[in-house]
């Protein structure tokens, strides 16, 4: 989330990065070095909301080199 906002990419984030609102939902399209593990907060939200395997919370996701994400509109 911080990377997107720092690069002036519009990304909803109602809870300010706490992982409670899920408005910063993104999809990992490509992760050459693999996706970082989900945080405990993210695991809880993913389970409750039936996220797809590549669906993540931007506020909990730490980008890795070459990672490509899709932000749904």
C-alpha positions in Angstrom: 0.0 0.0 0.0 2.8 2.4 0.9 4.5 1.8 -2.4 1.3 2.4 -4.4 0.4 5.6 -2.5 4.0 6.8 -2.7 3.9 6.5 -6.4 0.5 8.3 -6.6 -1.4 5.2 -7.5 -4.9 5.5 -6.2 -5.7 2.7 -3.8 -8.6 2.6 -1.3 -7.5 2.2 2.3 -10.3 3.1 4.7 -8.6 1.7 7.8 -5.3 3.3 7.2 -3.3 0.1 6.7 -4.6 -1.9 9.7 -6.0 -4.8 7.5 -9.5 -4.5 8.9 -11.5 -3.0 6.1 -10.2 -5.0 3.1 -10.6 -2.0 0.8 -7.0 -2.2 -0.4 -7.5 -5.7 -2.0 -5.2 -6.4 -4.9 -4.4 -9.5 -7.0 -0.8 -10.7 -7.5 -0.4 -11.4 -11.2 3.3 -12.2 -11.1 5.8 -12.8 -8.3 9.2 -14.1 -9.7 10.7 -14.4 -6.2 7.5 -15.7 -4.7 4.9 -14.0 -2.7 5.8 -13.1 0.9 3.8 -15.1 3.5 0.5 -13.7 4.7 0.4 -11.9 8.0 -1.9 -13.1 10.8 -4.2 -10.2 10.1 -4.3 -11.0 6.4 -4.9 -14.7 7.0 -7.9 -13.9 9.1 -9.4 -11.6 6.5 -8.7 -14.0 3.6 -10.4 -16.8 5.5 -13.5 -14.7 6.5 -14.0 -13.3 3.0 -13.0 -16.3 0.9 -10.3 -14.6 -1.0 -8.7 -16.3 -4.1 -5.2 -17.7 -3.6 -3.6 -14.7 -5.4 -5.9 -12.1 -3.7 -4.1 -10.0 -1.0 -4.4 -7.0 1.1 -2.0 -4.3 -0.2 -1.5 -2.9 3.4 -0.2 -6.3 4.5 1.7 -7.3 1.3 5.4 -6.4 1.1 6.4 -6.2 -2.6 9.3 -8.2 -3.9 11.4 -7.4 -7.0 9.5 -8.0 -10.2 6.1 -8.3 -8.5 3.1 -7.3 -10.6 -0.2 -6.6 -9.0 -3.6 -5.8 -10.4 -5.8 -3.3 -8.5 -9.5 -4.0 -9.2 -11.7 -1.0 -9.9 
